[in-house]
Amino acid sequence: MVLRSGRIRYTNDLPVYAAFDAGAIPYPGELHADVPTNLNRMLLAGELDLSPISAFAYAHDAERLVLLPDLCIGARSEVVSVVLVSRTPLALLGKATVYVSNESATGANLLRVVLERRYGVTPKYVTTGDAPRHAREGRPALLIGDSAIDALLDLPGEQVYDLGTLWHDWKSAQTVFAVWAARREVFESNPQGVRECMHALTDAYTWSRAHMNEVVGLAQRMKARPDGFYEDYYGKLNFMFHSAAQHGLATFFRELVAISAIARLPQSSPEVLGVAS
C-alpha cells in the first residue's frame, strides 16, 4: 500500500523535502503539496495518510492522530514567515479588527495566545483569504509564508511583529508550527509503511544539511530573494523535534487550554520511537 503524504507548499519545507525534489533520495509514497490548513483538512478527512500538520490541528484532534518523531517545523526565536502587520501597537489592539490568514491554524491561534495572554487584548478576528491586501491597506493582518516574508523585507520594521520572537521573548521557549502525524488507523494497520516514510524524511533532512547550496538554489527558483536570505532564514528555523521543541509545544498547548481554544492537553512527545532511537 502506497501511503499518501502531504508537504507544505512554502519554501520553509525545503530543508526536509529538497532531496526528493533533487532526485537524491526516493520517497516511498505519494506527495501532495498544499497550504497547511488544506493539509490539516485532507489528513483528517482521510485524503492523506500522513503529513506535516499544524500544531494546533494536531492538538484539536490528537485522539485521531499519532504524533510522529524526529521532525517538526518551528523556530528557536524569530520565525520570519509568520508575522502580524500592524500600525497600531499591540497593547492597543483591543477594539481593532485583525484580519487573519486562512493558511495556518497554528499561526492564527498563536496570535490569539500572544494578544490575549501576553498583551491582555481581545480584538475581533476575521479569517480571510486575502490578508496581504488588508495589510497593504493599513489594517492589522496576520501574514503567512511568502507574503509574511514580503512584508518583513518591504515594510517599516516597527509595523511588522514576528510571532516567533513575540512568543520567545515572553515564554523563553521555541515555537513549533507544524508536526508530522499519521492517522491512527493508518499507523495501526501499516506501521512499517509509516516508519519507512519517516526514515526517508529524516534521511532527506540529513542530505539537505550537507547540500544547503542546492536547497537554497531550489528555494530561489521557487521564490527569488536577496542573496543570503535563505541561508539566514533556514538558519533561524528548527526542524528537529527534540526536547526543546517538545517543551515549546507543550507550553503552547497549555496556553491554548487557557484561552479555551482546546478542551484538554494533548500529548506533546512522539508516540513512536524515532529513527535515532
Buried (B, 14 or more C-beta within 10 A) or exposed (E): EEBBBBBBBBBBBBBBBBBBBBEBBEBEBEBBEBBBBBBBBBBBEEBBBBBBBBBBBBBBBBEEBBBBBBBBBBBBBBBBBBBBBBEBEBEEBBEBBBBBBBBBBBBBBBBBBBBBEBBEBEBEBEEBEEBBEBBBEEBBBBBBBBBBBBBBEEBEEEBBBBBBBBBBEBBEBBBBBBBBBBBBEBBEEBEEBBBBBBBBBBBBBEBBEEBBEBBBBBBBEBBEBEEEBBEEBBEBBBBBBBEBBBBBBBBBBBBBBEBEBBEEEBBBEBBBEBBEE
